[in-house]
Amino acid sequence: MATPFKKKVKAKLKAKKPLSEEELERERIKYEIAEELGLLDKVKKYGWSGLTAEETGKIGGIMTKRNKDAGRKWNK
């Protein structure tokens, strides 16, 4: 289930609206993790929906761990 923050970012990206600094940071982390896992080429070719549930889950799990370790909370 998508969080309110995630829905807001997705809507802005779809509408081609500028993202806030916090939203840009979240997207940067997501792409960074995809690159580390060797999935960036697949994301660029097919988009995020081209990833399997296992791949997106792996990205989400790593993001959650990093955010927790850094003390970041996207949904305030």
Sequence and secondary structure as in RCSB ss.txt:
>XXXX:A:sequence
MATPFKKKVKAKLKAKKPLSEEELERERIKYEIAEELGLLDKVKKYGWSGLTAEETGKIGGIMTKRNKDAGRKWN
K
>XXXX:A:secstr
   HHHHHHHHHHHTT    HHHHHHHHHHHHHHHHTT HHHHHHH GGGS HHHHHHHHHHHHHHHHHHT  S 
 
